[in-house]
Amino acid sequence: MQLFEFPEEYVLCEVLREKTGRELLLWENTRLHQKILLRCTGLENRVLYESLCEISHPNLRQIYDVRSSDTQVEVLEEYLEGTSLADVLEERKLSKKEIRHIMLALCRALGALHSLSIVHRDIKPENILLGKHQEVWLIDYDAARVMDGKEKDTRALGTPGYAAPEQYGVSASENTTDIFAMGILLNILVNGNHPAKKMCRGWAGHIVRKCTQMNPKKRYQSARLLARACFYLPG
């Protein structure tokens, strides 16, 4: 049973993801031609999405409302027009100016999330959306969690190659978990490779090495500090 009831001028125009208990549906107001996303997710994500409702940030998808029952959670989310960074990278190489712009925008997004003790845990090109007017959005919070600093990660969430060691039960996810993934992302944006295969050079290489330290305490300790370093990237 759907918890949100849409007015009659809304129609279901597309099922973006179809998985029991994890659906993502696109609805459209046929009168105003406005679109909105309805996400169905697990009860374990209720507190997370309720916290995300408190954020209004230009680099994050807006979460409008959350409703829950004894068995499910539904989330109303902003629909964004854009192209995934993954698709852009399939077509062309980014300029130095674009790389710097994307990294700084993502740092701002992470700063907002981390201020609410939320760690994204799945930063990768597929979860970054680029708009027509240089907008950059960090999307998809299904792997995110509210940090408590106590419990180890019991589920290996995140994408192999981007996920930090602590996401595999070594320790609890923290701000620095996202910093690790940002280092992997920067290396891929610069030379198209995972740093384990080919480390980028120069200042970018210095940033990547610090981000991807195995010991979380040796990484940049905040998105603000990473942004300060990325500010000096060429471009």
KEKE-3310 file (N, C-alpha, C; in steps of 0.2 Angstrom, whole numbers, plus 5000, padded with zeros to 4 digits):
npx = (5004:5003:5010:5010:4998:4994:4987:4974:4979:4992:5002:5009:5024:5035:5045:5059:5067:5065:5062:5058:5052:5062:5059:5059:5051:5044:5034:5023:5016:5003:4997:5005:5016:5027:5039:5042:5050:5047:5052:5054:5059:5069:5065:5076:5081:5074:5077:5088:5083:5074:5082:5089:5079:5081:5090:5094:5101:5112:5120:5114:5101:5085:5076:5059:5049:5045:5037:5031:5027:5024:5030:5037:5046:5043:5048:5048:5056:5066:5066:5079:5085:5098:5114:5122:5139:5146:5141:5145:5159:5161:5160:5169:5184:5186:5189:5203:5198:5184:5186:5191:5180:5170:5175:5176:5162:5157:5163:5157:5144:5147:5151:5139:5131:5139:5139:5127:5130:5130:5136:5140:5144:5144:5151:5153:5155:5143:5134:5134:5127:5126:5121:5114:5119:5131:5128:5131:5127:5126:5120:5108:5106:5105:5115:5119:5123:5118:5130:5138:5149:5152:5148:5154:5154:5142:5137:5143:5142:5142:5153:5164:5181:5179:5175:5180:5192:5186:5173:5171:5169:5180:5181:5170:5161:5165:5167:5179:5178:5170:5180:5190:5184:5182:5196:5199:5189:5194:5207:5202:5195:5206:5215:5208:5210:5210:5219:5227:5230:5236:5243:5239:5248:5258:5250:5237:5240:5246:5235:5226:5234:5234:5220:5217:5224:5226:5224:5212:5214:5225:5220:5213:5204:5191:5178:5180:5194:5198:5192:5200:5212:5209:5206:5217:5220:5225:5217)
npy = (4994:5011:5025:5039:5049:5054:5069:5069:5075:5071:5058:5042:5041:5034:5020:5020:5012:4995:4985:4974:4983:4992:5002:5015:5028:5039:5053:5064:5080:5083:5095:5105:5101:5096:5087:5073:5063:5047:5037:5021:5013:5004:5001:5004:5015:5026:5036:5042:5048:5056:5065:5070:5078:5090:5097:5109:5112:5118:5108:5096:5083:5088:5083:5081:5076:5063:5047:5034:5017:5002:4993:4999:5013:5028:5041:5057:5065:5078:5080:5080:5087:5081:5075:5060:5059:5048:5045:5056:5054:5043:5049:5059:5067:5076:5094:5103:5113:5110:5098:5103:5112:5102:5094:5104:5107:5095:5094:5104:5098:5087:5093:5098:5086:5080:5088:5085:5073:5063:5051:5048:5037:5031:5037:5040:5041:5037:5042:5055:5070:5080:5096:5107:5120:5120:5115:5104:5089:5078:5063:5050:5041:5029:5020:5028:5032:5037:5043:5036:5033:5022:5008:4995:4994:4984:4979:4977:4990:5001:5005:4993:4997:5011:5011:5013:5005:5003:5001:4988:4982:4984:4996:5009:5019:5035:5053:5053:5042:5045:5054:5046:5040:5051:5054:5043:5046:5058:5054:5046:5056:5064:5055:5044:5032:5020:5024:5013:5007:5018:5031:5048:5063:5077:5090:5085:5072:5072:5075:5064:5054:5057:5057:5043:5036:5021:5022:5030:5042:5048:5054:5068:5077:5083:5088:5102:5104:5096:5103:5115:5110:5106:5118:5123:5116:5114:5125)
npz = (5000:4995:5004:5002:4994:4979:4971:4958:4946:4945:4937:4936:4928:4925:4930:4938:4945:4950:4962:4975:4989:4987:4977:4965:4959:4946:4946:4938:4937:4927:4924:4928:4923:4931:4939:4951:4963:4970:4982:4988:5002:5015:5032:5040:5035:5039:5049:5043:5031:5037:5043:5032:5027:5033:5026:5015:5001:4987:4981:4983:4982:4985:4999:5002:5010:5022:5025:5035:5039:5048:5041:5030:5022:5014:5003:4997:4984:4976:4959:4947:4933:4923:4918:4922:4929:4926:4913:4906:4907:4899:4886:4885:4890:4905:4907:4916:4923:4924:4932:4944:4948:4950:4960:4971:4972:4976:4988:4996:4996:5004:5016:5020:5022:5032:5042:5048:5053:5044:5033:5016:5009:4996:4985:4968:4950:4945:4954:4954:4948:4933:4929:4916:4917:4923:4936:4950:4957:4971:4973:4977:4991:4997:5002:5012:5030:5047:5057:5071:5077:5084:5081:5071:5053:5047:5036:5020:5011:4997:4983:4976:4974:4976:4989:5006:5017:5030:5027:5026:5038:5046:5054:5061:5049:5045:5043:5036:5028:5016:5012:5007:4996:4988:4985:4976:4966:4961:4956:4945:4938:4933:4926:4922:4928:4942:4957:4961:4949:4941:4947:4948:4944:4951:4961:4961:4963:4975:4983:4981:4987:5000:5003:5002:5011:5021:5035:5043:5050:5045:5033:5025:5037:5036:5025:5022:5024:5013:5003:5003:4999:4986:4980:4975:4964:4947:4935)
capx = (5000:5007:5008:5008:4992:4995:4981:4973:4983:4998:5002:5015:5026:5041:5048:5066:5070:5060:5065:5054:5054:5067:5057:5060:5045:5044:5028:5022:5010:5001:4994:5010:5022:5032:5041:5044:5052:5044:5057:5052:5065:5068:5064:5082:5083:5069:5080:5092:5079:5071:5088:5090:5074:5083:5095:5092:5108:5112:5123:5111:5095:5081:5071:5054:5045:5046:5032:5033:5023:5027:5034:5040:5047:5042:5052:5047:5062:5067:5068:5084:5087:5105:5117:5127:5146:5148:5139:5149:5166:5161:5160:5174:5188:5185:5195:5205:5193:5178:5187:5191:5173:5166:5178:5174:5155:5156:5166:5152:5139:5149:5151:5132:5129:5143:5136:5121:5133:5128:5141:5136:5147:5144:5153:5156:5152:5135:5130:5135:5123:5129:5116:5116:5122:5137:5126:5134:5123:5128:5113:5107:5108:5103:5120:5121:5121:5120:5136:5138:5156:5153:5147:5157:5149:5140:5135:5148:5139:5147:5155:5171:5186:5178:5174:5186:5193:5181:5166:5170:5169:5186:5179:5164:5161:5166:5168:5185:5176:5169:5186:5193:5181:5184:5202:5198:5186:5199:5211:5199:5194:5212:5218:5204:5212:5210:5226:5230:5233:5240:5242:5240:5254:5258:5246:5232:5242:5247:5228:5224:5238:5232:5213:5217:5228:5223:5223:5208:5217:5230:5217:5210:5199:5185:5177:5182:5201:5199:5191:5205:5217:5206:5206:5224:5220:5225:5210)
capy = (5000:5017:5029:5045:5049:5060:5072:5066:5078:5067:5052:5038:5041:5029:5016:5020:5006:4991:4980:4974:4987:4997:5005:5022:5030:5046:5055:5070:5084:5084:5101:5110:5098:5096:5080:5072:5056:5043:5032:5016:5010:5000:5005:5006:5022:5031:5041:5045:5052:5062:5070:5073:5083:5096:5100:5112:5113:5118:5102:5090:5082:5090:5078:5085:5073:5056:5044:5027:5012:4997:4989:5003:5020:5032:5047:5062:5068:5082:5077:5084:5086:5081:5069:5057:5060:5042:5045:5061:5052:5039:5052:5064:5069:5083:5099:5104:5118:5106:5094:5108:5114:5096:5092:5109:5107:5089:5095:5108:5094:5083:5097:5099:5080:5078:5093:5082:5067:5058:5049:5046:5030:5028:5042:5037:5045:5036:5045:5063:5072:5087:5100:5111:5126:5119:5112:5097:5086:5072:5060:5043:5041:5022:5017:5032:5031:5042:5041:5036:5032:5016:5001:4994:4993:4977:4977:4980:4994:5005:5002:4991:5002:5017:5010:5013:4999:5003:4999:4981:4979:4986:5000:5012:5024:5042:5058:5051:5037:5049:5057:5041:5039:5057:5053:5038:5049:5063:5051:5044:5062:5066:5051:5039:5026:5019:5025:5007:5006:5023:5037:5055:5067:5083:5092:5081:5065:5073:5075:5057:5050:5059:5055:5036:5033:5016:5024:5036:5048:5051:5057:5075:5075:5086:5091:5108:5103:5093:5108:5119:5107:5106:5125:5124:5111:5119:5126)
capz = (5000:4995:5009:4999:4990:4974:4968:4952:4941:4945:4934:4936:4921:4924:4936:4937:4949:4952:4967:4981:4995:4985:4971:4963:4954:4944:4945:4935:4937:4920:4923:4929:4920:4936:4941:4958:4964:4976:4984:4993:5005:5021:5039:5043:5032:5041:5053:5039:5027:5041:5044:5026:5026:5036:5022:5008:4998:4980:4978:4985:4980:4991:5002:5004:5015:5023:5028:5037:5042:5052:5036:5024:5022:5007:5003:4991:4982:4970:4952:4944:4925:4922:4915:4927:4928:4923:4906:4903:4906:4893:4880:4884:4896:4908:4907:4922:4926:4926:4938:4950:4949:4952:4967:4976:4973:4980:4995:4999:4997:5009:5022:5023:5025:5038:5048:5051:5055:5039:5029:5010:5008:4989:4980:4962:4945:4944:4959:4953:4942:4931:4925:4910:4919:4928:4942:4952:4963:4974:4974:4979:4998:4999:5006:5018:5037:5052:5060:5078:5079:5089:5078:5064:5047:5047:5029:5015:5007:4994:4977:4976:4971:4979:4996:5011:5021:5036:5025:5026:5044:5049:5059:5059:5044:5047:5037:5032:5023:5010:5009:5004:4989:4984:4982:4971:4961:4958:4951:4939:4934:4931:4921:4920:4931:4949:4959:4961:4943:4939:4951:4945:4946:4954:4966:4962:4966:4983:4986:4981:4991:5007:5004:5002:5017:5024:5042:5042:5054:5041:5028:5027:5042:5035:5018:5022:5023:5007:4998:5004:4995:4979:4978:4972:4958:4941:4931)
cpx = (5004:5005:5007:5003:4993:4988:4980:4976:4990:4997:5009:5018:5032:5043:5055:5070:5065:5063:5061:5056:5060:5065:5058:5056:5045:5037:5028:5016:5008:4999:5000:5017:5028:5033:5043:5046:5049:5049:5054:5058:5064:5068:5070:5084:5079:5073:5085:5089:5076:5076:5089:5085:5076:5088:5092:5099:5109:5116:5120:5104:5090:5076:5065:5050:5046:5040:5034:5027:5027:5032:5038:5041:5046:5045:5050:5053:5062:5069:5073:5085:5095:5107:5122:5134:5148:5147:5144:5157:5166:5162:5166:5178:5187:5191:5197:5200:5187:5180:5188:5184:5169:5168:5176:5166:5153:5158:5160:5146:5141:5149:5144:5130:5133:5141:5130:5123:5130:5134:5138:5138:5146:5146:5156:5153:5145:5131:5131:5131:5126:5123:5119:5119:5127:5135:5130:5130:5126:5121:5114:5110:5106:5108:5122:5119:5122:5125:5135:5145:5157:5153:5151:5152:5148:5138:5140:5144:5144:5149:5163:5176:5185:5177:5180:5186:5188:5174:5165:5171:5175:5185:5173:5166:5161:5166:5174:5183:5174:5175:5190:5191:5182:5191:5202:5195:5191:5204:5208:5197:5200:5215:5214:5205:5211:5217:5230:5233:5238:5238:5243:5246:5253:5253:5240:5234:5243:5240:5226:5227:5235:5225:5213:5221:5223:5220:5218:5210:5222:5227:5215:5204:5192:5184:5180:5190:5202:5198:5197:5211:5215:5206:5212:5225:5221:5218:5207)
cpy = (5006:5022:5036:5044:5055:5062:5069:5069:5075:5060:5049:5038:5036:5026:5016:5015:5001:4985:4980:4978:4992:5001:5013:5024:5037:5047:5062:5073:5086:5091:5106:5107:5098:5089:5079:5065:5053:5037:5027:5013:5007:5004:5007:5013:5027:5037:5045:5050:5058:5067:5074:5079:5090:5100:5103:5115:5113:5112:5096:5089:5084:5084:5082:5082:5065:5053:5037:5024:5007:4993:4993:5010:5023:5039:5051:5066:5073:5079:5082:5082:5087:5075:5066:5058:5054:5042:5050:5058:5046:5042:5056:5064:5076:5088:5100:5109:5114:5101:5098:5110:5108:5094:5097:5108:5100:5090:5099:5103:5089:5087:5098:5092:5078:5082:5090:5074:5061:5057:5046:5038:5027:5033:5039:5041:5043:5040:5053:5065:5079:5090:5104:5117:5125:5117:5105:5095:5080:5069:5053:5041:5034:5019:5022:5030:5037:5039:5041:5035:5026:5009:5001:4993:4986:4974:4981:4984:4999:5001:5000:4996:5009:5017:5010:5007:4998:5001:4992:4978:4981:4990:5004:5018:5031:5047:5056:5045:5040:5052:5052:5040:5045:5057:5049:5042:5054:5060:5049:5050:5064:5062:5045:5032:5026:5020:5019:5005:5011:5029:5043:5058:5073:5084:5087:5074:5066:5072:5068:5053:5051:5056:5047:5032:5027:5018:5030:5042:5051:5055:5064:5073:5079:5088:5098:5108:5101:5099:5113:5117:5108:5113:5126:5120:5116:5119:5133)
cpz = (5000:5000:5007:4994:4985:4972:4961:4946:4940:4942:4935:4929:4920:4930:4934:4940:4951:4956:4973:4987:4993:4979:4971:4958:4952:4942:4942:4936:4930:4919:4923:4925:4925:4938:4948:4958:4970:4977:4989:4996:5012:5027:5042:5041:5035:5044:5048:5034:5031:5042:5038:5024:5029:5032:5016:5006:4991:4977:4980:4983:4986:4992:5004:5010:5016:5027:5030:5040:5046:5047:5031:5026:5015:5008:4996:4990:4976:4964:4949:4937:4925:4919:4921:4924:4924:4915:4903:4902:4901:4887:4879:4890:4898:4907:4915:4926:4928:4932:4944:4952:4952:4959:4972:4977:4978:4988:4999:5001:5004:5016:5025:5026:5032:5044:5051:5053:5050:5034:5022:5009:5001:4984:4974:4957:4944:4949:4959:4947:4940:4927:4919:4911:4924:4935:4943:4958:4965:4976:4976:4986:5001:5004:5012:5025:5041:5056:5068:5081:5083:5085:5072:5059:5047:5040:5024:5010:5003:4988:4977:4972:4974:4987:5000:5014:5026:5034:5025:5033:5048:5055:5057:5054:5047:5041:5033:5027:5016:5007:5005:4997:4985:4981:4976:4965:4958:4954:4945:4935:4930:4925:4919:4923:4939:4951:4959:4955:4940:4943:4947:4948:4949:4960:4967:4965:4973:4986:4987:4986:4999:5008:5005:5006:5020:5031:5041:5045:5050:5034:5030:5031:5041:5027:5017:5020:5016:5001:4998:4999:4988:4976:4974:4966:4952:4938:4933)
residu = (MET:GLN:LEU:PHE:GLU:PHE:PRO:GLU:GLU:TYR:VAL:LEU:CYS:GLU:VAL:LEU:ARG:GLU:LYS:THR:GLY:ARG:GLU:LEU:LEU:LEU:TRP:GLU:ASN:THR:ARG:LEU:HIS:GLN:LYS:ILE:LEU:LEU:ARG:CYS:THR:GLY:LEU:GLU:ASN:ARG:VAL:LEU:TYR:GLU:SER:LEU:CYS:GLU:ILE:SER:HIS:PRO:ASN:LEU:ARG:GLN:ILE:TYR:ASP:VAL:ARG:SER:SER:ASP:THR:GLN:VAL:GLU:VAL:LEU:GLU:GLU:TYR:LEU:GLU:GLY:THR:SER:LEU:ALA:ASP:VAL:LEU:GLU:GLU:ARG:LYS:LEU:SER:LYS:LYS:GLU:ILE:ARG:HIS:ILE:MET:LEU:ALA:LEU:CYS:ARG:ALA:LEU:GLY:ALA:LEU:HIS:SER:LEU:SER:ILE:VAL:HIS:ARG:ASP:ILE:LYS:PRO:GLU:ASN:ILE:LEU:LEU:GLY:LYS:HIS:GLN:GLU:VAL:TRP:LEU:ILE:ASP:TYR:ASP:ALA:ALA:ARG:VAL:MET:ASP:GLY:LYS:GLU:LYS:ASP:THR:ARG:ALA:LEU:GLY:THR:PRO:GLY:TYR:ALA:ALA:PRO:GLU:GLN:TYR:GLY:VAL:SER:ALA:SER:GLU:ASN:THR:THR:ASP:ILE:PHE:ALA:MET:GLY:ILE:LEU:LEU:ASN:ILE:LEU:VAL:ASN:GLY:ASN:HIS:PRO:ALA:LYS:LYS:MET:CYS:ARG:GLY:TRP:ALA:GLY:HIS:ILE:VAL:ARG:LYS:CYS:THR:GLN:MET:ASN:PRO:LYS:LYS:ARG:TYR:GLN:SER:ALA:ARG:LEU:LEU:ALA:ARG:ALA:CYS:PHE:TYR:LEU:PRO:GLY)
# end
